[in-house]
Each structure stands twice: as C-alpha cells, then as structure tokens.
Amino acid sequence: MTDYNYDLLIIGAGPGGYVSAIRASQLGLKTAVIEKDNPGGVCLNWGCIPSKSLISQAQKFSYLKDLENMGVSIDTGNLDYEKVYKKSRLAATKLSKGVEFLLKKNAIELIKGTAKISGQHQVSVDEKEYTAKNILIATGSRPKVIPGLEFDEEGILSSTGALSLKSLPKSILIVGAGAIGVEFAYILSSFGVQVYLVEMLESILPQEDKDVSDILLKAFKKSKVKVYTSTKASVSDRKKNIYKVKLEHQDGKAEELEVEKILVAVGRTPNSDHLGLEEIGIKTDKGFIETGDYYETSVPGIYAIGDVINTPLLAHVASKEGEIAVEHMTGKGHEKRVDSTLIPGAVYTEPQVASFGYTEAKAKEAGLPVKIFVFPFRGAGKAVAVEESEGLVKLVCHEKTHEILGAHIAGKDATELIHEILLARKAELLPEDIATMIHAHPTLSEAVMEAARGILGEAIHI
C-alpha cells in the first residue's frame, strides 16, 4: 500500500474547493487545499459576494426616491462611491476569513502557492512536492477576453475591474447582457451612471425565458438604461479618457456613441492552463477539462469540478459537484452527476430573476407537450402593498401529467421564491401539491401558489 501525504489534495479554495474539502473531512479523509490567493475563490473575493454588497447599496440608494415621495428632501450630490466600494471589500474579507476558519475547524491544511500536477498522485507547489491518493481540480475561471476589447482595468474593464472602481464614470458601455452584465447595469444606473447595455443575441438574459427577461428590460428602460440587442460593439477611437464606440445592428444599421469606460462581460475562460494536464494525459475541450461520472477525469483518482469543466458556471453547482466527487472517493456516493434540470439560476437585479429547468421555448423545441401559466405579481396583495407589483411567476408543465418542467420568476425576492417550486420538482410533486398548501397572506409566495392553481385552471386572483 502506497503511503501518501494526504488522502485528498484540492487545487483551488473557491466554493467548489473549500466545500469539497469540508465534506471530505466529514467523511474522514486527510485533506489539504492549495490556493494562491485568498480562500473563497473568485466568487467570494471578486464575484458573487462583493457584487451583492454593491447591489444592496444600490437598492438602498434608489430607495431614497421613495422617501422623497413622503415629503423628505434628501441631497444625494455628496455620494462618496469609494465608501460603497470599501463596504463591498469588507464583506469579501470577512467571508474569506470565515472560510479560512472553517478549514482550520475541520482540520484541513491550507497550502499557499501555485499548483501543478506532476503525476497521477503528485502535485508540486512552488517546487515543493506533495502526494495524495486523490486529486481534485477546482481552479475556477477568469473573465473571457475578446479581440479589440482587451482588459487594461482602467478604461476597458473585466468584472474584477468593475468591482474595483472607487469612483463612478459618467457613462459606461457594458458588452454582454448575461447575469454579470445586467447586474452591473443595475448597480451603476442606480448610482446615476448612464449605462449602455449591448447584447449580440436577440434579448437580454438570452438564456432565460423571454417573458422574464422582458420584465427586466422594461425596468431598465424605466431607469434610463439604453439597451441594444442583436448588436455588436467595437471601439473605433479613443481620445484621452473617452472611447468612441461603433454599434452595428443586425439590420445593417450602425451608430456611434461615446463613453468613459467599457465593461466586457461576455463569459468566462476556464483556468485549466499551466496545470500540467497534457503531460499526464488529461484531455480538455476548448479549455474545459473532460470528466466522466462522479467528475473523474481520464486519469483515475484525478477529478475536476466547477468552472473548469463544461457545466453551468455557478458557485452552487461547483459545490454540489465537489460533494459528489468526494463522496465517490469514499464509496458513499450515489449521485453520478448534477441533474441539470434541478439547477437554480439567480440574477440579483431589481426586479430579481430566478429560474430552473425548461423555458417555454426550449420545451417546445424538445417536442414536449406543455401547459403554461403566468401569474402576475400585481395579483398578489403583498406585491401591491409594498409597491413591487412588476413581476410574474411562470410555470412550464407537461400538458397531460402536469409534471413541473421549469419555473421562471421575475420580481421582488424571486431568488428566494424559486426554491419552493424547485423543491416540489425535486420531490416529484405536482402543481396541485403547491396549490392546495396554505400560504400565509399577504406574502409574495402566494404568487407561486396562484401560478400552481392556474395550471389546474383554478387561479383566484386573476
């Protein structure tokens, strides 16, 4: 029997890596995590957490208008955005230290440095060698670069650069209207920045159900965000701190605008390079590591999870994949892979957007017979009372069996509301199980109940 330093070596201490490490420790594996930056990965340090701090502060700032409607006069001209930035960094720092504490609490060694896999059971960290029975790659991803819009983090920003802003530009072009792009559009427009949002596809949030993305589009137009879909952007000139941008529309028309900064949010690139994968025979496809069941690579004992493999680039997906991999290592696993139809998506704009499973369009493309019901937030008393009536709950169900195929919510607290429907789907419950359960009144969750009743033809408040 070979004597290894560890049962498991994990490369990367993001949501995939540190959650895997804690689960491994719970299952009795001697575990170490290798991390070159702060524990928590991109999500905690330069993604999910600081951006949600900015969003929270943007919401509070925008709520000042509501106070004006009550007759309260407020001068917002002395906004110090650097203080907003510092609060977002404080949140990230606190949670990063929290992750470090959790690793210590679970007797997991944190090795600082840059890792390279030097053998089937061997990893070198800055020229020091470590051995392990199993290796888990959880190195995450970085912002994708597109030609002509390379990051300098001063004028042309990645999401990291946008999170690092200590002062606000007067105007910004955001290239890409996926989750990252629309969240920054919300943050910056809330603080008074003129935002131009450009998307090459036909709608913002192109992966979401169109009824839901249309709700957000309406909100953006109301907040003076200039939205361009089916449009390509390129820099035509730069003079001092001003970029001249050419917008080419799908119909052949073109126009130009000038902005102070550009944020590029068109996807992410897996951090699979410089790991020594080719030398040990691990295959990649467009940078993504190829894995089989339990997220094991072609080399036995080496696994890969999270953004570095071709699954949804979401922190909660990475965490679950890591648990599946670790449980398989100990012989206690029963899940082979994450069920893609049970992955919740969440976008933290106002209104929020949340979803899982099939959109109406995707279900029809797949040839599934569907029954759709859309319940508007304006039919829920709580939504009207708190002046948050812009939104909807949309259920996509099988026409005959009423099996829940997907759900899509736009509106206040959508990212919390989605989980009731997701739990029902995971437990193989039907809309009638939601519809017949008493929901407290008045709550936003009544909109979920009403949507379920609507599938049965029994909605009350519409």
N, C-alpha and C positions, 0 to 999 in steps of 0.2 A: 504493500500500500504506500503510495507516494505521500510524503509529508509536505503539505503546502503551508504558506504563511497564513492564508485565510481560506475559508470556505467560499467566500464571495468577495470579489473586487468590483466596485461600481465606478465607472468613469462618468462623472458629472453629478452635481448635487442640486439639480433642479427638482421640480415636482415629480418627475419620473424617478430620478436617482435617490433622493432622500426618503421618499415614501417606500421605495423598494427596499432600502437599507433597513428601515424600521420594521417593515414586515418580515424581512429575513431574520432580524434579531429576535423578533417574537417567535419565529419558528426554530430558533436555536442555532442559526448559522453565525459563525465568526465572520464579521463583515467589516470592510473598510470602504470609504468613499474618497475618490480622488477628485479634487476641484481646484482649478487655477484661479478662480475669482471668489466672490463671497458666496456662502451657502444660500440656496434658494433659486439659483439659476436666473435666466433672463426674465422669466415670468415674475418672480418676486422682486428682483432688483431693478429691472428695466422693461417691465411689461405690465402684466395684469395688475399688480398692486399699486405702483405709483400712478398708473393711468387712472385707476379707480379713485385714488385720492384726488387727482385733478378733476375728475368728473364730479365728485361730491362737492368740491369747492365751486365748480362752475354752476352746479344746481343751486347752491346757496346764493351765489351772486345773482343768478337770474331771478330768484325768488324776491329780490329787493323790489322788483316791479310790482309784485303783489302788495307789498307794504305801501307803495305809492297809491294804489287803488283804495287803501284805507285812510288816505289823507296824510301819511307820513312822508315827509320830504327828506330825501337822502342824497348826499353828494358822493357819487362814485368816481369822481375825477381823480382822486388820490390813490387809486388802486396800486398796490405795490406787488407786482406779479412775482418778484423774487421770493416773497414770503409764501406765496402759493407753492412755488417750486420747492422751497425748503420743507414745507409740510409733507409733500409727496416723498421727499427723500427720507424724512424721519420715519414715515410709515414703512418704507422698504428696509431701513436699517433695523428697526425694531423687530420686524419679522425675520430678517436674516439671522439676527442674534437668537431669535426663538428657534429657528431650525438648528442652529449650532448646539443649542441647549438640548433639543430633542435627540440629536445624535449622541451627545455625551450621556444623556439619561438612559439610552438604550445600548450603551457600551459599544458604540460604533466609532471606529477610528477615522478621523478626518485627515487625509493626506493632502497637503497643499502642493500644487505643481501641475505641470503639463504631462499628460499621459500618452504613451504609445504602446500598442500591443506588440510585444516582441516574440510571442509564442502562443501556443494553444492555451497554456496556463500561466502565462507570464506577461507582466506589464512593467515597463520602465517609466519612472517618474523623475525627470531631470537627472538621468543617468543612474538612478538607484533602482534596483530590481526587486519586484515583489511577485510572489506566486500565489495562485488561487485555484481551487477546484473548478470554480465557475467565474466567468467574467460577464458583466452586464454593461453594455454601452448605452449611455443616456446623455449624450453630448449636445442634444438640442439643435437649434438652428440660429441663423442670423438673417438680417434683412436682405432681401434679394436686390441685386444691382441690375439696372437696365442701361444699355448703352446710351450715352448722351445725357444721362441724369445720374452720374456717379456721385456718391456722397462726399462732401467735404465737411459736413456737420456745422457749417457756418451759414451758407446760403441754401445749399441743397441738403436736406436733412433725411436721415432714416428715422424710424420711430424712436430710437435711442436719442438722436439729436433733438427731436421734438420734445422729449421728456426732460431734456437738459436745458431748455430755454429758461433764462432768468428774466427776460423782458419780452414783451409781445411785439410782433411786427404789426404794421398797419394792415397788411394783406398777405395772404398765403395761397398758393396753389397746392392742392392735395391730389396726387396722382394715385388712383385706386380707391374704389368705394366699397371695399370689403369691410370687415369688422374694425380693423385698425383705422382705416381711412375715415369712416363715418364717426367713430368715437372722437378722433381729433377734430373733425369738422364741428362736432357738438361743443367740445371743450373751448376751442378757440373762438367760435362765433358767439358763445355765451359771454365771453370776456370782451366782445366788441371788435374782434378782428374780422376783416372782410375775407370770407373764405370762398374759394373757387374749387369745387369738387368735380374731378374728371374721371370718368369710367369708360373703358373701351367697350364693355358689353352693354346690353340694352337697358339695364336698370341698376340702381344702387343695390347693394347687398344681393348680387346676382344669384347666390346660392339659396336665398330664402324664397319663400312663397311670395308671389308678386303682390297679393293683397296686403301682406305685411310690409313689404318694402315701400309700397305706395303710401302707407300711413307715415312712415319716416320721411319720405320725400315731401309730403305735404307740410310736415313740421319744419323741415329745412327751408322750404320756400317762405314760410311764415317768419322764420328767423333771419331771412335775407341771405342765406347761403345760396350761391349761384351754382346750380348743378348742371353738368353736361354729361349725358350718356351717349353711347355709340360714338365716342370721341377719342382722338389720340392727341397727346400733348407733347411738344418738343420745344426746347429753348432755341430761340432764333438769335438772341443777342443779350449781352449783359453790359450794363454801364453802371459802374460803382456798385451800389447795393440794390440795383433794380434789374430784374430779369424780364426780358421781353419773351413772351411765350406764344407759340403758334398753336391754335386749336384746329384740328382737321376733323370735320364731322363726316359721318358715314355717307351722307347725301352728297358729298363732294364740296360742300361749302367750307370756308375757312375764316377764322377771325384771329385777332391778336389781343392780348391783354398784358398788363404789366403788374408784377408782384414783387414784394420784398424777399419772400422766401418760398421755397418749394419743398414739400414733404412727399417723398416717394414711399408708397405703401402698397406694393404690388405682389406681395407674397414673401416667402422666406426660403433660404437655402440651407439644406442640412449640413451640420458640422461633422462630416464624415472624412474629410481630408486630413492628412497628417496623423492619422491614427495607426498607420501601418497595415491597413486592411488587405491590400493586394498581396503583400508579402506572405500573409498566412492563408490566403485563398478565400477570403470573404468577398462575395460579389456585391456590387452596387448597381443601381439603375438611376441615371441622372442624379447621382449623389446619394440617393436613398439606399440604405442597407437592406438587402433582401433577407427576409425571415420566413420561417415556416410556422408550424403550430407552436404555441407557447412562446413565440417570438425568438426561437432559436435560429441562429444563422447556419450556414452550410458547414461551419466548424463546430463539432459537438462541444457543448459546455460554454460556448460564447453566445450571448443573447444581445438583442438590441431593441430598444423601445423609444417611444416618444417622437419628437420632431425629426429624428434621424432616420426613421422608417416612413414608408409611404402610407400613413394613416392620418386621420384628421389632426392637424397641428393645434392641439388643445391640451392645456395642463392636466385637466382631469382625465383625459384619455391616456396620457403618459403615465399617470399614477396607477390607473387600473391595469394597463399593460404590464407595468412593473410587478404588480402583485401577482398577476397570472404567471409571469416568468418565474418569480421566486417560489411560488407555491409548487410549480412543476419541478423545480430543482430539489425540493424536499419530498417529492412524491405525494403531496397532499392536494395537488391541483386537480380541478375538474373542468374548468373552462379552458378551451384551446385558444380563443381569440375574443376580443371585444366584439359584441354584436353591434354593427354599425347603425342599425335601426333604433338602438337604445341610447344613442349619444346625444345629450342635450347641447344645443348651441345657445350662446348668450351674447347679446350686444348691449352695451350699457349706455346707450344714448338716452335722450328723453324725447319721445317715448322709447322705452326699452323694447327690445326684440328678443324673442326666445322661440326655440323650435326643436323638434326631433322628427325622425322618420321621413316619410314621403311628403313632398309638396304635392299639390293638386296636379300640376303639370307632369311631374315625374311619375306619379301613379298612373296617369293616363298613358304616358309614353310606354310604361311597362305592361300596358294592356290590362290593368286591374280595373274591375268594375267598382266605381267609387260612389259614395254618398257624401256630400259636403254640407256642412252647416257653419254659418258665420254669425256669431253673436256680437253686436257692437257694444263697446263699453258704455255708451250713453244709455243703455237699457239697465245698467246696474246702478242702483241708488247711491252707493258709496262713491262711485266714479264721478257722478254728477255733483254730489255734495262737496267733494274735495277738489272740484274743478279739474278733473283729469279724465274727461269723457272721450278724448281722442284715442281710440284703440279698438281692438277686436280680439276675439278668440275664434280660431278656425279649426275645426276638426275634419280630418280626412279619414273616412271609414270605408270598409268593404260594403258594397251595396247590399249584399244578401245577408252576410253574417254579422255585420256591424263591428267586426274586428277593427280596433284602432290602428290605422296605418301611419298616421302622423298627426302632429298638432303644431299650431303656429299662433303665437300671441304677439301682439304689438300693443304697448300701453304701459301704464304705471305698474311697476313691480312684476313685469312679465317674466323676468328671470327667476323669480321665486314661484310664480303661479304655475309654470310649466311642469313642475315636478309632481304635482298631483296627477296629471294626465299620464306622465311618464311611468309613475308607479303603477297606475292602472294597466297600462300596456305591458309592463314587465310581469305583472301578476296575472296576465291574461284575463283581465276583467273587461267588461263591456261598457259602453256609454251609459247603459241603464244603471250600472252599479254606482256611477258618479251621480247620475240624475236623481236617484232615489235616496242618496245620502243627504242628511240635513246639513246645510251650510249656514253658518251664522249670518245674520242680517244686521246691519249692512256691511258687506265685505266685497272686495274685488273678486274673491274666489267664487262668488255667486255667478259671475260671467262664465266661469268654467262649467258650473252646473247647468246653466241655461243652454250653453252650446251642446252639452250632452243630451239635454232634453230635446233640443232641436233636431238631433239625429233621429230621435224617436217620434218627431212630429208633435212634441208636447211643450215647446217653449212657452213660457208665460209672458215675459216682459218684452215682447217684440211683436 
